[in-house]
Amino acid sequence: MEAVRVVDLYKSFGPEQVLGGISLEVVRGEAVGIVGPNGCGKTTLLRIIAGLEEPDRGEALVGGRLGLVPQDNLLLPWRTLRGNLELALRLAGVEGREAEERIRRVSELLGIEEHLDKYPARVSGGTARKAAIARALALEPDILLLDEPYTGLDVASIASLQEALQKLRRSSGISMIIVSHQLDELVEIADRVYVLTHRPARVKGVVDLRETGRSVGEVYRHLVG
């Protein structure tokens, strides 16, 4: 059963066409990667799936609740990590004991419970990224959209985030769409990878990593070939 189905999606900003007829699908419980040249429209595609942008043509069909984690964490600097999660839940109408339980659950899952009472500027980039993911997970989405989750992180933070995402995949039936330039990390999480062309972006190829043995080389060949 499909969690997301994108059908013949087109999008332009002024005279420039960004998306040129993209179709893709994500099966429930599947993690799908999206790669492509810089500026080809990957973030625009995620924003359309999330309902933040309207396509010019085509449609993005979503079968469940969405959680979007943008490339910029967008954590409020004057609130602690806990305060950021509490605010997101309050805006969604979740407060009191239920909010506390959700925060406890997602912070333990992502390994940030000891940092909850710190401010974003006082934690590592990896912890801040996990907090942004925790904020999305606390709203209990069925589908998680991650835009360049590894960007700007050091090696240790990337490894820690990778471990947390793998744990999330094992512990839940959540579906994921991950935009990333970092192929080594992406292929360890994703089941399939869609490779996009330069603008206007189209699907150049699809690599099933379950069949290719999680081969970075196969994804790269599609990307540059």
C-alpha positions, 0 to 999 in steps of 0.5 A, a space after each residue: 500500500 502506498 504512503 506517497 504517490 507523486 504523479 507527473 509533477 511540474 513546478 515553475 518559479 517565474 520563467 524557470 521550470 524547476 520540476 519537469 514531470 516527476 513521478 515516484 512512489 513510497 510504499 508504507 514502511 519504506 525509506 526512499 532516498 532522493 538525490 540529484 544535482 544542487 538546485 535541481 528541485 529536491 527541496 521543492 519536491 519535498 515541500 509540494 509533498 508536504 503541502 507547503 507548495 502547490 504544483 503547476 500540474 500533477 499531484 502528490 497523494 499522501 496516505 497519512 500524517 506528514 512530518 517535515 524536518 527541513 535542512 535548517 533545524 528552525 529551533 527557537 533559540 530562546 527555548 530549550 529543546 524540551 520547550 521547542 517540542 512542547 510548543 510544537 505539541 501545544 500548537 497541535 492541541 497536545 498538552 499535559 501528561 500526553 505531551 510529556 509522554 510523547 517527549 519522553 518517548 521520542 527523546 529516548 528513541 533519539 538519545 537526546 533525553 539528557 539534553 532536553 533542558 539545554 538551549 539549541 546553542 548549547 548542544 552539538 549540531 547532531 543533537 540539534 538535528 535530532 531535536 528537530 527530528 524529535 519535534 516532528 516525531 512527537 506529532 506521530 506522523 506516518 511519513 517523515 520527510 527529511 531534507 539533507 539531514 546530514 549536512 553540516 554535521 561532523 563525522 561523529 554526529 553523522 554516525 550518531 544520527 545514522 544510528 538513531 534513524 536506523 533505530 527509528 526504522 526498526 522500532 516503527 512502521 514509519 515511511 521516510 523520504 530522505 533528500 541527501 547528497 551524502 550517498 554513503 549514509 543514504 544507502 544504509 537507510 534507504 530501500 530505494 533511491 530516485 536519481 533526478 536530473 538537472 532542472 527541470 528535474 525528472 527521474 533519471 533512474 531508480 536504484 533498488 538497494 535491496 537488490 544491489 546490495 546497498 551499492 553507492 557505486 550504482 547510485 553514483 553511476 545513475 547520477 553521473 551517467 
